Amino acid sequence: MWRERRLANLRLIESMDPVADHHAVYRISAGLEFPWDYQRALEFALFKTYCVPSISALLDATGEFANRPQRRYDDTALLMAELAEHGYDSERGKAALRVVNRMHGRYAIDNADMLYVLTTFIYDPIDWIDAYGWRPLSEAERLAAFHFYRAVGVRMGIKDIPQDMGAFREFKDDYEREHFVFSETNQRVGEHTRELLVSWYRWLPKPLTRLAVHGLLTDRMLTAFGFPTPPSWLRRLEPAGLRARGRLVRLLPPREVSRLANDAGNRTYPGYPNGYHPSDLGAPEPDPALDPHWKAR
């Protein structure tokens, strides 16, 4: 009886078409089945994109990571949550996409960089949940995530998105091997992001929290950021702790309320979404005289 109830959402997912119903499947998976895992995985997925010098240079030039890292994080998280919760063709989803496209449209961003960032939203949560989730993702959930973000990418104007899930994964792996190299802008943006994560755990000593963050980064990421290699015992302890959490979550009843755009954990917009609209999100206009990456419109 308990097992039947715990797997009710999975049975619902498996009754759907992961292509035609990709948003519905993704919403259940990310909002009900694995909300904490998706949130953590996407935090580190964004962190990973800062290992690319062309991406970190643009972000470093905006000054957002140095001056408003929490707002930058909350804007990104809430905009993507709006898309996941309501769908990209809903009124709120379209409004979120307008904000995303307006923010990206200010800059001349290489299409390959945009493609890579899109891959991290698909595959990094899949890898995280495979390693630490309370159950494996079903094939339907994997396919739905791919088709959901592929549709989002099309609406963002990203070109040449592969139609095959395996081909897009291959692009991601090749891109990381070629583009993950150390740069000073990687290091600056990486340090600002790491310190943001550290600030969330005020009750812990900062050196310990920094060490914990380093312990969850791959060797390639550590090199690209210029961060020190964490001790081997930490590399064993943190995955073991995350797997233990997954075993505990397996014993909990299924979640009935989505955690996507209704998560009050953001620090910039208290009570969101009550009293807020996606159009309220997003960074202010930068000063083109101070930002060399500004694209004249």
C-alpha positions as CSV (number, residue, x, y, z in Angstrom):
1,M,0.0,0.0,0.0
2,W,2.8,2.5,0.9
3,R,4.8,1.6,-2.2
4,E,1.7,2.0,-4.4
5,R,1.1,5.5,-3.0
6,R,4.8,6.5,-3.2
7,L,4.9,5.6,-6.9
8,A,1.6,7.2,-7.9
9,N,3.2,10.1,-9.6
10,L,5.6,7.8,-11.5
11,R,2.6,5.7,-12.7
12,L,0.9,9.0,-13.9
13,I,4.1,10.0,-15.7
14,E,4.3,6.6,-17.5
15,S,0.7,7.0,-18.7
16,M,1.7,10.1,-20.6
17,D,3.5,10.7,-23.9
18,P,6.9,12.2,-23.0
19,V,7.0,14.1,-26.4
20,A,3.4,15.4,-26.7
21,D,3.0,15.8,-22.9
22,H,6.6,16.9,-22.1
23,H,5.6,19.9,-20.1
24,A,3.1,18.0,-17.9
25,V,5.7,15.2,-17.3
26,Y,8.5,17.7,-16.5
27,R,6.3,19.7,-14.1
28,I,5.5,16.5,-12.1
29,S,9.1,15.4,-12.1
30,A,10.7,18.7,-11.2
31,G,7.9,20.1,-9.0
32,L,6.6,17.1,-7.2
33,E,9.0,14.2,-7.4
34,F,12.4,15.8,-7.2
35,P,12.1,19.6,-6.4
36,W,15.1,19.7,-4.0
37,D,17.3,17.7,-6.4
38,Y,16.4,19.8,-9.4
39,Q,17.1,23.0,-7.5
40,R,20.5,21.8,-6.3
41,A,21.4,20.4,-9.7
42,L,20.5,23.5,-11.5
43,E,22.4,25.7,-9.1
44,F,25.6,23.7,-9.9
45,A,24.6,23.5,-13.6
46,L,24.7,27.3,-13.7
47,F,27.9,27.3,-11.7
48,K,29.4,24.9,-14.4
49,T,28.7,27.4,-17.2
50,Y,31.0,29.9,-15.6
51,C,33.9,27.6,-16.4
52,V,33.7,28.9,-20.0
53,P,35.8,32.1,-20.5
54,S,33.5,33.6,-23.1
55,I,30.5,33.2,-20.8
56,S,32.3,34.3,-17.6
57,A,33.8,37.4,-19.4
58,L,30.3,38.6,-20.4
59,L,28.9,38.0,-16.9
60,D,31.9,39.6,-15.2
61,A,31.5,42.7,-17.3
62,T,27.9,43.2,-16.3
63,G,28.9,43.6,-12.7
64,E,25.8,41.6,-11.6
65,F,27.8,38.9,-9.9
66,A,29.9,41.4,-7.9
67,N,27.1,43.7,-7.0
68,R,23.8,41.8,-6.9
69,P,24.6,38.0,-6.9
70,Q,21.5,37.1,-4.9
71,R,19.2,39.0,-7.2
72,R,20.9,37.5,-10.3
73,Y,20.4,34.0,-8.8
74,D,16.8,34.6,-7.8
75,D,15.9,36.2,-11.2
76,T,17.2,33.2,-13.1
77,A,15.7,30.6,-10.7
78,L,12.2,32.2,-10.7
79,L,12.1,32.8,-14.4
80,M,12.9,29.2,-15.2
81,A,10.5,28.0,-12.4
82,E,7.7,30.1,-14.1
83,L,8.3,28.3,-17.4
84,A,8.4,24.9,-15.6
85,E,5.3,25.5,-13.5
86,H,3.0,27.2,-16.1
87,G,4.5,26.2,-19.4
88,Y,6.3,28.3,-22.0
89,D,3.1,29.1,-23.9
90,S,1.1,30.2,-20.9
91,E,0.6,33.9,-20.1
92,R,3.1,33.8,-17.3
93,G,5.5,31.6,-19.3
94,K,5.4,34.0,-22.2
95,A,6.1,36.9,-19.9
96,A,9.0,35.0,-18.4
97,L,10.4,34.3,-21.8
98,R,10.2,37.9,-22.8
99,V,12.3,38.9,-19.7
100,V,14.8,36.1,-20.5
101,N,15.1,37.2,-24.2
102,R,15.3,40.9,-23.3
103,M,18.2,40.2,-20.9
104,H,20.0,38.0,-23.4
105,G,19.2,40.3,-26.3
106,R,21.3,43.1,-24.8
107,Y,24.5,41.2,-25.7
108,A,26.1,39.5,-28.7
109,I,26.2,36.0,-27.3
110,D,27.7,33.2,-29.3
111,N,25.1,30.6,-30.3
112,A,27.3,27.7,-29.2
113,D,27.5,29.2,-25.7
114,M,23.7,29.4,-25.6
115,L,23.4,25.8,-26.8
116,Y,25.8,24.7,-24.0
117,V,23.9,26.5,-21.3
118,L,20.7,24.9,-22.6
119,T,22.3,21.4,-22.3
120,T,23.1,22.0,-18.6
121,F,19.4,22.5,-17.8
122,I,18.7,19.1,-19.4
123,Y,21.5,16.8,-18.5
124,D,22.9,18.0,-15.2
125,P,19.7,17.3,-13.2
126,I,19.5,13.9,-14.9
127,D,23.1,13.1,-13.8
128,W,22.4,14.5,-10.2
129,I,19.2,12.4,-9.8
130,D,20.9,9.3,-11.2
131,A,23.5,9.7,-8.5
132,Y,21.5,11.0,-5.5
133,G,17.8,10.8,-6.2
134,W,15.3,8.7,-4.2
135,R,14.6,6.7,-7.3
136,P,16.0,6.7,-10.8
137,L,14.5,9.0,-13.4
138,S,12.3,7.1,-15.8
139,E,13.0,7.2,-19.6
140,A,9.8,9.3,-20.0
141,E,11.2,11.9,-17.5
142,R,14.5,12.1,-19.4
143,L,12.8,12.5,-22.7
144,A,10.3,15.1,-21.4
145,A,13.2,17.2,-19.9
146,F,14.9,17.2,-23.3
147,H,11.8,18.1,-25.3
148,F,10.8,20.8,-22.7
149,Y,14.1,22.6,-22.8
150,R,14.4,22.1,-26.6
151,A,11.1,23.9,-27.0
152,V,12.3,26.7,-24.6
153,G,15.5,27.0,-26.6
154,V,13.6,27.4,-29.8
155,R,11.5,30.2,-28.2
156,M,14.8,31.9,-27.1
157,G,16.0,32.0,-30.7
158,I,18.8,29.4,-30.1
159,K,19.8,27.9,-33.5
160,D,20.8,24.4,-34.5
161,I,19.4,22.6,-31.4
162,P,19.9,18.8,-32.1
163,Q,16.6,16.9,-32.4
164,D,18.3,13.8,-30.9
165,M,18.8,13.6,-27.2
166,G,22.1,11.6,-27.5
167,A,23.5,14.0,-30.1
168,F,22.8,16.9,-27.8
169,R,24.6,15.1,-24.9
170,E,27.6,14.5,-27.2
171,F,27.7,18.2,-28.0
172,K,27.7,19.0,-24.3
173,D,30.6,16.6,-23.5
174,D,32.7,17.8,-26.5
175,Y,32.0,21.5,-25.6
176,E,33.2,21.0,-22.0
177,R,36.4,19.2,-23.1
178,E,37.2,22.1,-25.4
179,H,36.1,25.1,-23.5
180,F,36.6,24.4,-19.8
181,V,39.9,26.3,-19.3
182,F,41.1,28.6,-16.6
183,S,40.6,32.4,-16.9
184,E,40.6,35.3,-14.5
185,T,37.0,36.0,-15.3
186,N,36.1,32.4,-14.5
187,Q,37.8,32.8,-11.2
188,R,36.1,36.1,-10.3
189,V,32.6,34.9,-11.3
190,G,33.2,31.5,-9.6
191,E,34.3,33.2,-6.4
192,H,31.2,35.5,-6.3
193,T,29.0,32.5,-6.9
194,R,30.7,30.4,-4.3
195,E,30.4,33.2,-1.7
196,L,26.7,33.5,-2.5
197,L,26.3,29.8,-1.7
198,V,28.4,30.3,1.5
199,S,26.2,33.2,2.6
200,W,23.1,30.9,2.7
201,Y,24.6,28.9,5.6
202,R,25.5,31.6,8.1
203,W,25.5,29.2,11.0
204,L,28.5,27.3,9.5
205,P,32.1,28.5,9.5
206,K,32.8,30.0,6.0
207,P,36.0,28.0,5.4
208,L,34.0,24.8,6.0
209,T,31.2,25.8,3.6
210,R,33.7,26.8,0.9
211,L,35.4,23.4,1.3
212,A,32.0,21.7,0.9
213,V,31.2,23.7,-2.3
214,H,34.6,22.7,-3.7
215,G,33.9,19.1,-2.8
216,L,30.9,19.0,-5.2
217,L,32.8,20.4,-8.2
218,T,34.4,18.2,-10.7
219,D,38.2,18.3,-11.3
220,R,37.6,20.0,-14.6
221,M,35.6,22.7,-12.9
222,L,38.1,23.2,-10.1
223,T,40.9,23.7,-12.7
224,A,38.8,26.2,-14.7
225,F,38.0,28.2,-11.6
226,G,41.5,27.9,-10.1
227,F,40.0,26.5,-6.9
228,P,42.0,24.1,-4.7
229,T,41.4,20.4,-4.8
230,P,39.4,19.3,-1.8
231,P,40.6,16.3,0.3
232,S,39.7,12.8,-0.8
233,W,37.7,12.1,2.4
234,L,35.3,15.0,1.5
235,R,34.9,13.6,-2.0
236,R,33.6,10.4,-0.4
237,L,31.6,11.9,2.4
238,E,29.5,14.4,0.5
239,P,28.1,11.8,-2.1
240,A,27.5,9.4,0.7
241,G,25.5,12.0,2.6
242,L,23.5,12.9,-0.5
243,R,22.7,9.2,-1.2
244,A,21.6,8.8,2.4
245,R,19.2,11.7,2.0
246,G,17.8,10.1,-1.1
247,R,17.1,6.9,0.9
248,L,15.2,8.9,3.5
249,V,13.2,10.8,1.0
250,R,12.1,7.5,-0.5
251,L,10.2,6.9,2.8
252,L,8.2,10.1,2.6
253,P,4.7,10.4,1.2
254,P,4.4,11.8,-2.3
255,R,4.4,15.6,-2.6
256,E,1.0,17.1,-3.5
257,V,1.9,20.8,-4.0
258,S,4.4,21.8,-6.6
259,R,7.6,23.5,-5.3
260,L,8.4,25.3,-8.6
261,A,7.2,28.9,-8.8
262,N,5.7,28.6,-5.3
263,D,9.0,28.2,-3.4
264,A,9.3,31.1,-1.0
265,G,13.0,30.4,-0.4
266,N,14.1,33.2,-2.7
267,R,15.6,36.2,-0.9
268,T,14.9,39.0,-3.3
269,Y,11.1,38.8,-3.8
270,P,9.5,38.0,-0.4
271,G,6.3,36.0,-0.8
272,Y,6.7,35.3,-4.5
273,P,4.6,34.6,-6.5
274,N,2.0,36.5,-4.5
275,G,1.9,40.1,-5.7
276,Y,4.5,39.5,-8.4
277,H,4.5,38.9,-12.1
278,P,7.4,37.5,-14.2
279,S,7.7,40.9,-15.8
280,D,8.9,42.3,-12.5
281,L,12.0,40.1,-12.6
282,G,15.3,40.7,-14.3
283,A,18.3,42.9,-14.0
284,P,18.2,46.7,-14.6
285,E,19.5,48.1,-17.9
286,P,23.3,48.2,-17.8
287,D,25.4,51.3,-18.7
288,P,26.7,50.7,-22.2
289,A,29.6,53.0,-21.5
290,L,30.8,50.7,-18.8
291,D,29.9,47.3,-20.4
292,P,32.0,46.3,-23.5
293,H,29.7,43.4,-24.2
294,W,26.7,45.7,-24.7
295,K,25.1,45.1,-28.1
296,A,23.7,48.3,-29.6
297,R,20.0,48.0,-30.5
